[in-house]
Amino acid sequence: MPTWAISQGMWHDIFVVGAPVLEKIIRPIVVYFFLVLLLRAFGKRELAQLNPFDLVVLLSLSNTVQNAIIGNDNSLSGGLIGAFTLLGVNYMVVRFLFRHRRLDQLFEGKPTTLVDHGDIVEKALAKEMLTRAELVTVLHRQGFDGVDDVARCVLEPGGTFYVQRKSPPADELQHAEVIGRLNELSIKLDRLLAGKSGA
């Protein structure tokens, strides 16, 4: 077989779509909405990737739905159409939800308060299927030694954690301020005495 014929067959496999273009557009749209609803139904935990199991699920999802998106088509053109469709649908959904904030809140869900005024909210942990150990791990990642340092911890709808540090009591702040001023006075006094002794 001549080289040009092999080359022509190769280019055919790369660029000729193996399924109708409309099918290449509909498949990613259906999979997109299915995954969005699935992740919404299973909660924020999957998005937060709290442990290796959550990460494995998210990584496997893309491989699992790959054939549903591309079908029997392995062409470059088919893949590009699917990718463009996914990005286009996501762009339109985000724009639509941006203009309709109430619908966005209904669709995304509400934040869950896990720690309130330094106390763990056990019902919220159970609702999000989080253990105390996982919560402590999250706090460690954010630079906290433990729950005792936290005033408030909220799991946002997108799977991120907002953690607020406890403010020191007013007495401690005043004490630290007084000590700081005493140190400044001590330094100034030392300089003054050193100046006089030099004179």
C-alpha positions in Angstrom: 0.0 0.0 0.0 1.4 3.4 -1.0 2.6 5.8 1.8 0.1 8.4 0.7 -2.8 6.0 1.2 -1.7 5.2 4.7 -1.3 8.9 5.4 -4.8 9.6 3.9 -6.3 6.9 6.1 -4.6 8.3 9.2 -5.9 11.8 8.5 -9.4 10.3 7.9 -9.3 8.7 11.4 -8.1 11.9 13.0 -10.6 14.4 11.5 -13.7 12.5 10.3 -16.3 12.4 13.0 -17.4 8.8 13.7 -20.9 9.8 14.9 -23.4 12.4 13.9 -22.4 15.9 15.1 -25.8 16.4 16.8 -25.1 13.2 18.8 -21.6 14.6 19.7 -23.3 17.7 21.1 -26.2 16.0 22.9 -24.1 13.4 24.7 -21.9 15.9 26.7 -24.9 18.0 27.6 -26.7 15.0 29.1 -23.6 13.8 31.0 -22.9 17.4 32.2 -26.3 17.8 33.8 -26.3 14.3 35.1 -23.0 14.8 36.9 -24.0 18.2 38.3 -27.2 16.7 39.8 -25.3 13.7 41.1 -22.7 15.8 42.8 -25.4 18.0 44.3 -27.3 15.0 45.6 -24.3 13.4 47.2 -23.3 16.6 49.0 -20.3 18.8 49.4 -18.1 16.0 50.7 -17.1 14.7 47.2 -16.1 18.2 46.1 -14.0 18.8 49.3 -11.9 15.6 48.5 -11.4 14.9 52.2 -9.8 11.5 51.9 -8.3 9.3 49.2 -11.7 7.6 48.6 -13.3 10.9 47.6 -10.4 11.7 45.3 -10.6 8.2 43.6 -14.3 8.7 43.0 -13.8 12.1 41.3 -10.9 10.8 39.2 -12.9 7.7 38.2 -16.0 9.6 37.3 -14.2 11.2 34.2 -13.1 7.8 33.0 -16.5 6.2 33.7 -18.5 8.7 31.7 -15.9 9.0 28.9 -17.7 6.5 26.6 -21.0 8.1 27.3 -19.6 11.4 26.1 -17.7 10.3 23.0 -19.6 7.2 22.1 -17.8 5.0 19.5 -16.0 7.9 18.1 -12.2 8.3 18.7 -11.6 11.1 16.2 -9.9 14.3 17.2 -12.7 16.3 15.7 -15.3 14.4 17.8 -13.3 15.0 21.0 -13.0 18.7 20.2 -16.7 19.0 19.6 -17.4 17.2 22.9 -14.9 19.5 24.8 -16.3 22.6 23.2 -19.9 21.5 24.1 -19.0 20.9 27.7 -17.2 24.3 28.0 -20.1 26.1 26.2 -22.8 24.5 28.4 -20.8 25.3 31.6 -20.4 28.9 30.4 -24.1 29.3 29.7 -25.1 27.7 33.0 -22.7 29.9 35.1 -23.9 33.0 33.3 -27.6 32.1 33.8 -27.1 31.3 37.5 -25.0 34.6 37.9 -28.0 36.5 36.7 -30.5 34.6 38.9 -28.9 34.6 42.3 -31.8 33.0 44.1 -31.9 30.1 41.7 -28.1 29.8 42.1 -28.5 29.5 45.9 -31.3 26.9 45.5 -29.2 24.9 43.0 -25.9 25.1 44.9 -27.3 24.6 48.3 -26.4 26.3 51.6 -23.2 26.4 53.6 -23.0 24.0 56.5 -21.7 25.3 59.9 -19.5 22.6 61.4 -18.0 24.5 64.3 -19.9 27.4 65.9 -18.5 29.5 68.8 -15.8 26.9 69.3 -18.2 24.0 69.6 -18.5 21.2 67.0 -22.0 20.9 65.5 -22.5 17.1 65.6 -25.7 17.1 63.5 -23.9 19.1 60.8 -21.0 16.6 60.8 -23.3 13.7 60.5 -25.3 15.4 57.7 -22.1 15.9 55.7 -20.8 12.4 56.7 -17.7 13.9 58.2 -15.8 12.4 61.1 -14.1 14.4 63.8 -10.7 13.2 62.6 -11.5 14.5 59.0 -12.5 17.9 60.5 -9.3 18.1 62.5 -7.3 17.2 59.3 -9.0 20.1 57.5 -8.2 22.4 60.4 -4.6 21.3 60.3 -4.4 22.0 56.6 -5.6 25.6 57.3 -2.9 26.1 60.0 -4.9 25.4 63.2 -3.7 23.2 66.0 -7.2 21.9 66.7 -10.8 22.8 67.3 -9.9 24.8 70.4 -8.4 27.5 68.1 -11.5 27.8 65.9 -14.4 30.1 66.5 -16.3 29.0 63.3 -15.8 26.5 60.5 -18.2 26.5 57.5 -18.3 24.0 54.6 -19.2 26.0 51.6 -21.4 24.6 48.8 -18.4 24.4 46.5 -16.5 22.1 48.9 -14.2 24.7 50.4 -13.8 25.3 54.1 -14.0 28.8 55.7 -12.3 28.7 59.1 -12.3 31.7 61.5 -9.8 31.9 64.3 -10.9 32.6 67.9 -10.2 36.1 69.0 -8.2 36.3 72.2 -10.1 37.6 75.2 -10.1 41.4 75.8 -8.0 40.9 79.0 -5.3 39.1 77.0 -5.2 41.8 74.3 -5.0 44.6 76.9 -2.2 42.7 78.8 -0.3 42.3 75.5 -0.7 46.0 74.7 0.5 47.0 78.2 3.6 44.7 78.0 4.4 46.1 74.5 4.3 49.7 75.7 6.4 48.8 78.8 9.0 47.3 76.5 9.0 50.4 74.3 9.4 52.6 77.4 12.2 50.4 78.7 14.1 50.7 75.3 13.6 54.5 75.3 14.8 54.7 78.9 17.9 52.6 78.1 18.7 54.9 75.2 18.2 58.0 77.3 20.5 56.7 80.1 23.1 55.6 77.6 23.1 59.1 76.1 23.5 60.7 79.5 26.4 58.4 80.5 28.1 59.1 77.2 27.8 62.8 77.8 
